[in-house]
Structures are given as C-alpha cells and as structure tokens.
C-alpha cells in the first residue's frame, strides 16, 4: 500500500469538508510553507493547497507564519542602510497610470528611504512597476546587495519577487493556469524584507484589510496602513472616500478620509495610457488634476501613517509643499 505523502496532512486539514475542515495553525502554516520552499511538494498538491486556501481565504495567522518561513531564506546584506518604508506593488494598473511611483519618488527625494518589491506579468493587460521604472531612469535591483546600494544612493530601490523569492514568483505566475489569485499575493505583500518600521499595503478586495492588520500585529510591524488602492496598488483614488485600516504598536485603528473631488473623473481605455505622461505631469508640461491629487493624496496618507503629520489636513499640506517644490527636471 502506498505511503501517504507528508504534505497530504495540510491538504486534508483544509479540505475535509464543511464540518471537518479548518484553518491552519501557525506551526502548520509555517511547516507547509517550508515544504513548498524546499520543493518537497508535488505540483498537484501545491495546486490543491493553494485553491483550498483561496476558497477558505487565508487568515492573518496563516499569512504571518508563511511570511516567517520565507523571511528565513532572505539574507539582508551587512551594512544595509536603515529602510524607513516598505512598499509592496503586486497588482499592476489597467485603468490609470501608476501615479504611486511618482508619490514614492517624491518622498525619496525628501529623505524617506523606501524599499519597493512586487511582481509583474501575472495578469494580462496591466502596467507593472518593473516595466515602468526603467522609463523613469530607475534601475531594477536583482540582488539584495544591489538594492542596498540603491537605497544608499537614491533613497529608493525596487526588487521583483522573481529575484527576492523564486518559489513565490513561480506560484504567482501560476495565476493564468489556476484562473485565480492565490494566498501568495497576500503573503508576498507582507514580506517587508528589510524590516522597515513603516509599511504601506494596498489591496483590491476590502475584505482582506483585517487579514493584513492581524498579520502585521503577529509579525510585530510597528506601523502599517492598509488601503483599498486604485487597481489594488497603494494609490489613493481622489474620486472616492478612503478607509485607512492601520496598525500602530499592536493596536488596530480604522478611519475614513473624504473624497478630494465631488465629481468622478472619466477613465481612459488601457490602450490610451501612455507612461510618458508620468514624466510630463512631473515636469509640469502636462497638467492633470486627477494625477496630481492622486500623487499628493498618496503621499499624505503615507506621511500620516508614519506619524509625520498629526491629522489629514496637515498631511495634505505637507504633501502639497513637497509636490510644489519638486525638482521638475528630475527626469530630464
């Protein structure tokens, strides 16, 4: 009689039926992720595990434990400068340009050291950070050492999940095969490879915000904000009210900011998006009120989360000052 595969235990826990199934404990999630990382799981098992977890929806406990397993494989170079802000970018954009990139570069120019990590290409028809940054003259880091050097010189570095964690990248790339996002989309966002004190998270489905909050507390992230960003990226949509669900020293806080505009803007088709407009808006050659308020609004949320402003009004005032005093020839 064939012996049961060790990973079958975790599939059984998740899939034993309406009355028999349950979520994974912290140790079970950790051990399951360790087996996945070590290629000790058959492809059919991995697919079953991911989709059972997807249907159930991952918990903060499961996410945090998986993150801990992955982080054991990430080696931070000696002498790496302290990173202020961790920024995940895993969704891509399809309705508007990635204005959040100008927000992060604006903050980097004002002394905030930002490490950005993300994935690209897993969903057709989207614009990804990895593909846009070179157009802005920004190099893509392929090693932690390169990222550390860029953080030191530019206050900004981006590293794709492909180079950060090959196995996680491989799983995210399975989306066209499975037809659904997997729990790795949540897990990867929470990696915070350089252990920044402040973390920004963007999600598309509001139901995942508490999951991120719970995982952040378990992972002992001092300060983190989770928003339903435009397209799932960390980007404030000025046409809508904004719910900020944050974590500050183990305490969950929920608050709401009003929309900036009273009337919604007309969206363009994806085919009409031109990434060169990012440079034009930055230089002032092209005036776009939606873009400018998105950039400033995203900065304001971040400054508020980082405790650099006491309230929304002060955060928005600081963001405006940063934008108004930017080096318009940055991308020349």
N, C-alpha and C positions, 0 to 999 in steps of 0.2 A: 504494500500500500504506500502511495506517495506521501512523503512527509510534508506537512504544511509549511509554507514559506513564512519566515518571521514577520514580514510586513503585513501578512493577511490579518493579523490581530487588529491593526489600526483601521483597516477597511471594514472589518466586522463591527467594530465599535460604532463607526459612522453609519453603517448601512444595515443594521439588524432589524429594521422595520420600525413602524410607527411607535410601538411600545418598548422596543428593546434597544433602539439606538440612542446615543448620547454624544455630547461633545467630548473632545479630548481634554485630559488633564494637562497641566503644564509639562510634566515629565513625559507624558505620551506624545505631545506635540513636539517637544524637543527631540526625543528619540526618533520619531518618524522623520523629522527634517534631517537629522544626522544621517539616517539611512539613505534618504534621497540625495543628499550632497555627496555621499560616498559611493553612489551608483550601485547600491545594494537592493534596488527595487526594479522589478520588471516593468516594461513600458505599459502593459495592460493594467498593472497595479497602480502605477502613477496616474493614469487617466481616470481610473475608478475613484481613487482617493481625492483627486482634485475636484471632480464633479460632485461627489458626495458632499465634500466640504462646501462647494459652491451652493448647492441646493439648501444645505443647512444654514449657511452663512457663517463665516469664521467669527470667533469670539476674540475679545481682547486678550484673554489668557492664551489662546492658541497662537495668536499673532505674535505676542511678546516672546513666547517660548521659541517659536521658529526663528525670530529675529536673533535671539541669543545664540542659537546654533550657527546661524550664518555668520554672525559677527566674529565667532571664533576662527573663521577662515580668513578674516580681513586683517592684514598687517599694516598698522599705521607707522610710517617711517619715523625714525628717530629725528628729533629736531623739527617736527612739523609745527608750523605756527598755529596758535590757537584760533580755531574757527568760531566765529560768532553765531552764524546762522546756517542751518541745514535746510535745503530747499529741494523738494522732490519734483520731478517732471516726467510723468509716465503716461499722460493721456494723449497729448498731441492736440492740435487745433484744426477745426474744419470750417467754422463759420466766421471767425475773425482772426486776425493775425496774432501771433504770440507776443502781446504787448508786455506781458510779465517779464520778458527778457530785458526790456528797457528799464523796468522797475528795479530789477536786481542789479543791473549795471549802474544805475543811478545811485543806488545805495552803496555799491562797491566804491564808486568814485567819492563817496562821502565817508569812507573809512570803515564800513561794515564788511567784514571778511565773510564771504559766502561760498559754501560748497554746494553745488547742484549735481544731482545724479538723476538718471532717467533711463527710459527705453525708447526705442524708435522702430517703426516699420511693422509693428504687430497688427495694426489696423489700417486697411487701405483708405486712401483719400484724406489723410491727416498730415499736418505740418508738424515736424518734431524738432525739439531743441537742437539735437545733434546735427541736423541738416542746416539750421539757420545760423548758428553761432559762427561758422567759418565765413559766412557772408558779412558778418559784423567784425571780421578780423580777429576773432577769438579762436585760439587753438583748442582742440579737444584732447583732454588728458587720457592716456591709455594705461597708465600705471599710477599707483598711489604716490610714487615719488614725483612724477610729473605734476600731479595735482597739487602736491605740497609746494613745489616750486612756483606754480602759477598763483597759488594763494598768497605766497610771499611777495610776488612781484606785482600782481594785479588785484589783489583782494577778491579774486573770483576764480573758480575752476569748475569745469563740468567734466563728469566722467560717466560714460554709458555703462549700463548694467552688464553689457557684454564683457567688459573688462573688469568690472567690480566683482561680479559673481557669475561665472559662466553657466552654472547649472540653473540659476534663477532666470538668466536670459533665455536659456533653452526652453524653460517652461513657459515664459511669457510668449515666446514665439509659437507656442502650440495653439494660440487663440484661433487662428483660421481653421485649424484642424478640429478643435473642440466646439467652436462656434460660440464660446462664452469666455468672459474673463475668468481668471482663476484666483484663488486666495493669494497667489504670489503678487498680484497687483497691489494688494493691501500691505503685504509683508515687506515688499521692496521699498515702498514709500517710507516705512518706519526704520530703515537701516541706520540712518544717522552715522555714517562710517567714522567721522572724525569727532564724534561725541560733542557736538555743539550744544551750548547751553540753551539756545533758542532754536525752535523747529517750526517751520511752516508746512502745513499739509493741505492739499487740495483734493476734493473728491467730487464725483458727479452725482452719486446717489446719497441724499441726506441721511439715509438710514445707517450709513457707515460712520458717521461722525462720532457717535458714542463709542464705537469699537476702537477708533483711533485714540480717543481720550483715555479709555481704560488701558489700552496697551501702553500709552505714554506714561501713565502712572506706574504701571508694573515695571517698565524699563527705567523708571526714575529720571525721566526727562524733566528738567526743572520747569521749562516754559515751552508751551506748544499751542498753536492755534490751528484749528481745522475749519475750513470754509468750503461751501459749495461753490467752487470756482467756475468761471466760464469754460465750458467744454471739459471740465474735470481737472483743469490746471489751477495753480494758485494765482488766480486773477480775479479781482473784484469787478463785477459787472455793474456799471453805474446806473443801468436802467432798472435794477431790481434792489429790493431790500436785502440786507446781508445779515445772516445769522453767523456769529462767531462763537464757536464752541472751543474753549481753551482749557488748558491745564496749567496751573501755577502752583508749584511746590506741593503737588499731590491733591490739589483742590480743583474740581471741575467748575467752570464758570461758563454760563451761556448768556449772550447778549445780542441785541439786534441793532443794526445801523440802518437808517432810512436810505432809499434810493437817492442818487445825486440828481438824476433827471426826472421830471414829472411825466415826460412822454418818451416812449421807447423809440430807439433808432431802427431803421430798416437795415437788415443784414444783407450782405452781398453773397453771391454764389462762390463756392470754393474755387472755381476756375478763375474768378476775377481777383483773387487775393494775390498781391504782389509783395514779396518780402522786402523788396527795395523800399517800400513805403515806411518801413521801420526807421531807416536812415533819414528819410525825408521829414518825418514827423520830429525826430530828434533834432535835426538841424534847423527846424522851423520853416523849411522850404514848403512843406505841406501842413496846413492846419486842419486838425481833425479833433473836434471836441470830444467825441466818444473815446478816441485813443488816448488823448491827454488826460481825461478824467479817470480812465482805467489805470493808466500808469501811476498817476498820483494817488488814486484810491488804494491801489495795491500796496504802495509804499506806506501809506497812512496806517493800514491795518497792521502791517509788519512792525512799524515803529511803536504802535500802541501795544502790541503783544510783547515787544522787547522792553517795555517799561520806559521808553524814551519820551513818552507823552502821557499826560495824566488823563486825557479824555479824547473823544473823537475829534472835537474841534481843534485841539492843539496838534493832534497827529496830522490832520489835514493841512493845517497851516505850515507845519514843518515840511511836509511833502511838497507843498506848493513852492516854498522857498528853495528846496533842492532842485525842483524842476526849472524854476525861473533862472537859477544861477548855474545851470549845467553848462558844460563846455560844448557848445553847439558844433564845434569842429572835431569832435571825438572820432568820428568815423571817416574823416576826410583822408 
